[in-house]
C-alpha cells in the first residue's frame, strides 16, 4: 500500500507541473499578444487560442488529479474522499464540455478564415 501512496504523490506532482507549464506558456502568449496590441496589430482570435490551450493543460492536469484521487480513495475509502473525487470529476466534465465547444468554434474559424491563423 505504501507503493500506491508513492505513485499517487508522483501523479500529483506531474499534474501540478503540467498545470504550471500550461500557465507559463499561456502567460508568454498573452505577453506576446499584448505587445502586438501596443503595435496596433491586436488579434482577438489569438487570445481565444491561448485560452483554449490553457484549458487543455488544465484539463490534463485535472484528469491526472482524478487518477491520483482514485488511488487515494482505494487506500482510504471514506465518504469525504468520495465526495472530493465526485466534485473533481464533475468539475472536469463541465470544463471539458465548454473547452471542447470553444475548440470546435476555433477549428471552424480556422477552416473558414485560415489567413487569420497563419500570422
TAPELIN-V358268 format. One record per residue. N is the residue number from 1. SS is DSSP state (H for helix, E for strand, C for the rest). PSI is psi in whole degrees, -180 to 180 (* if undefined). D_LAST is the distance of its C-alpha to the last C-alpha in whole Angstrom. Layout:
# TAPELIN-V358268
N&SS&PSI&D_LAST + N&SS&PSI&D_LAST
This chain:
# TAPELIN-V358268
1&C&-29&52 + 2&H&-34&51 + 3&H&-40&49 + 4&H&-39&47 + 5&H&-39&47 + 6&H&-44&45 + 7&H&-42&43 + 8&H&-44&42 + 9&H&-44&41 + 10&H&-44&39 + 11&H&-40&37 + 12&H&-42&37 + 13&H&-44&36 + 14&H&-42&33 + 15&H&-47&32 + 16&H&-39&32 + 17&H&-41&30 + 18&H&-44&27 + 19&H&-44&27 + 20&H&-44&27 + 21&H&-48&24 + 22&H&-39&22 + 23&H&-41&23 + 24&H&-46&22 + 25&H&-42&18 + 26&H&-40&18 + 27&H&-43&19 + 28&H&-43&17 + 29&H&-40&14 + 30&H&-41&16 + 31&H&-45&16 + 32&H&-42&13 + 33&H&-39&12 + 34&H&-36&15 + 35&H&-39&14 + 36&H&-37&12 + 37&H&-42&14 + 38&H&-32&17 + 39&H&-9&15 + 40&C&14&14 + 41&C&48&11 + 42&C&141&12 + 43&C&108&10 + 44&H&-29&13 + 45&H&-40&11 + 46&H&-38&10 + 47&H&-39&13 + 48&H&-38&15 + 49&H&-41&13 + 50&H&-43&15 + 51&H&-43&18 + 52&H&-40&18 + 53&H&-44&17 + 54&H&-43&20 + 55&H&-36&22 + 56&H&-44&22 + 57&H&-41&23 + 58&H&-42&26 + 59&H&-42&27 + 60&H&-43&28 + 61&H&-42&30 + 62&H&-39&32 + 63&H&-40&33 + 64&H&-37&34 + 65&H&-36&36 + 66&H&-43&37 + 67&H&-43&38 + 68&H&-40&40 + 69&H&-34&42 + 70&H&-44&43 + 71&H&-42&45 + 72&H&-39&46 + 73&H&-34&47 + 74&H&-40&49 + 75&H&-41&51 + 76&C&78&52 + 77&C&72&52 + 78&C&165&52 + 79&H&-38&52 + 80&H&-43&49 + 81&H&-40&47 + 82&H&-38&47 + 83&H&-41&46 + 84&H&-46&43 + 85&H&-45&42 + 86&H&-40&42 + 87&H&-42&40 + 88&H&-43&37 + 89&H&-41&37 + 90&H&-46&37 + 91&H&-45&34 + 92&H&-40&32 + 93&H&-44&33 + 94&H&-47&32 + 95&H&-42&29 + 96&H&-43&28 + 97&H&-52&29 + 98&H&-35&26 + 99&H&-45&24 + 100&H&-38&24 + 101&H&-44&24 + 102&H&-40&21 + 103&H&-41&19 + 104&H&-41&20 + 105&H&-42&19 + 106&H&-41&15 + 107&H&-42&16 + 108&H&-43&17 + 109&H&-37&14 + 110&H&-40&12 + 111&H&-36&15 + 112&H&-36&15 + 113&C&69&12 + 114&H&-24&10 + 115&H&-25&7 + 116&H&-24&7 + 117&H&-3&6 + 118&C&48&4 + 119&C&*&0
